[in-house]
Amino acid sequence: MSGELAGLGALEAVERYLVARGAAKPSPHTVAAYRRDLRGVLGCVARTCGCDVGEVALAGLEAGVLRAGFAEFAAERAASSVVRAWSTWNGFFDFWVAEGVVAGNPMSAVPRPRVRPSGPKPLMGEDTPERLLEALARGARRARDPWPERDLAVLALALLTGMRSAEMLALRVESVGGRAGERRIRVVGKGGGERVLPIEAPLEALLEAYLASRRERFGAVRGADPLLVDNRGRGLRRGGLQYLVRQCYRHAGVHDRVARGTLVHALRHTFATRLAEDGASVSEIMHLLGHASVASSQAYIEVTARAQREAAGSNRTYGVVRRLVGERGQG
């Protein structure tokens, strides 16, 4: 270990690592996730060692200690969360190895669970999106202060653009631009990357109706204001969006058609799956969803019934069967 940092505490090492990561311009959400994973495992390490977390030294984070800490960390967490934390710690040690502060990365000796890749989980039922929107338009969501225009705009926006919940919450009124009939939404995605999504006249009309109802409730709406707000006129937040979507599912009578643990993401999956079923290419899906790799978008192509039917139908044996059926028909 480098003499200057020989006594570096693990907590301080975590914070120095996060500062160094800032050069890559990660989002605040990413930094917060790194910190949770690093500090979460570190707390488990301290408990297994019988000391305070502030007493754990970077030099003391050897393979055996980390295995014990990760075992406790994994006890009450999903495999995907453990894998994410493992990756974070792997990057943490790679950094300190490159800095010459530690001799090697011990994470290769720390087991990590195998996570089966999960496929898309759209809303179940061919007519579910239509049932959901039609119910909301009728004011099906009963609340103390009903706001059907807002509810319909939120659900339609998710179903027709496929945005992530964080992207929806980050939208401003001025994010919607362009001439009437040619509107588009500028979205800031993961890692700060931007993409522009086209919207058609029907969604444009829903958004305009929502903004008109919002002006009646709260007065003037400025371009820098959040696009989606709660019933008090404040920017909608993650918990509020999840609650709103859950209530919309329940009151529309489609809550049993939502895969467990998806909520808002089920709307994004529905958008992408329908694109694939209607013949969109992988590159088109990749752009619209803001995926960083083709592999993520390819998953939607692979699960569609249309793609599977076309693949099965390309079997050359069908040519013989068609001829035989034709001959029997003529007979």
C-alpha positions, 0 to 999 in steps of 0.5 A: 500500500502507498505509504501516504495513504497506508492508514486510509479509512474505508469510509474516507476511501469511499468518498474519495472514490466517489469524488474521482468518479465525478470526472465521468459526470454520473447523474446524482442518482448514480452517485447515490446508488454507488454510495448506498452499495459501498456504505451498505456492505461496509456497514455489514463488514463492520458488524461482522468484525464487531467494530464501528464502521468508522474503524474499518481500514481500507487495508483491512478489506481482505477477501475473507472479511468481504465475503462475510460482509457480502453474506450478511448484505445478501441475506435480505436483498434480491440477487440483482441488488447483490450483483449491482453492489458487487460490481460497485465494489469491483470498480471501487477496488479497481480504482484503488489498485490503479492508484497504487494504494492497494496491491490487488482487487479481492473481489474475485474471491467474493462470490456473486449470485447468478441472475437470470436475465429477465424479459420484458413485462408488458401489461397482460392482455391485448386490450389492456392499454385501451381499457386503462385509458378509456376508464381514466377518460371516464373518470374511473379513478375516484379520489378526494380531488379527482383530476382525470385530465392529469391522470390520463395525460400521465398514463398516455404519455408513458404508453406512447413514449416509453419513457422511464419514470425518472425521465418523466419526472424530469420533464419541464413544460418547455420540454414539449416543443415544435409546431402544432401537429409536429410536437416532440419531447426532449428527454434527458435519459441515463447518464445525461444523454438526450433524445427527442421523441415525436408525439402525434396529435392525439397525445398533443391534445391530451397534454394541452387539455391537462395543461388547460385544467392545470391553469384553472387549478393553479394559475399561470404555467411557466416553461421551466415548471415541471410538466407533471405535478401533484394535486397541490401543483408541486412537481410529481415525485417518484413515490407520487408517480408510483401511487398514481399509476397503481391507483389508476390500475386499480380503479380501471380494473386492470391491476391483475394484468400488471406483473409484480414489481413493474408498475410504471415500467410495465407501461414502458415495456408495453410501448416497446413490445407493441413497437416490436409487434408492429414491425419496428426495427431494433435500431428504432426501438433502441433510439426511442427507449434510449438504450445504450446497447442493441442487446437491450432492445433486441429483447423486445423483438425476441419476445413478440408473438409476431417475431416468433410466428415469422421465424416458425413460418419460415420453416421450409417444410411449410412449403411441402405442407401447403402443397399437400393441403392444396392437392387434397383440396383439389381432390 
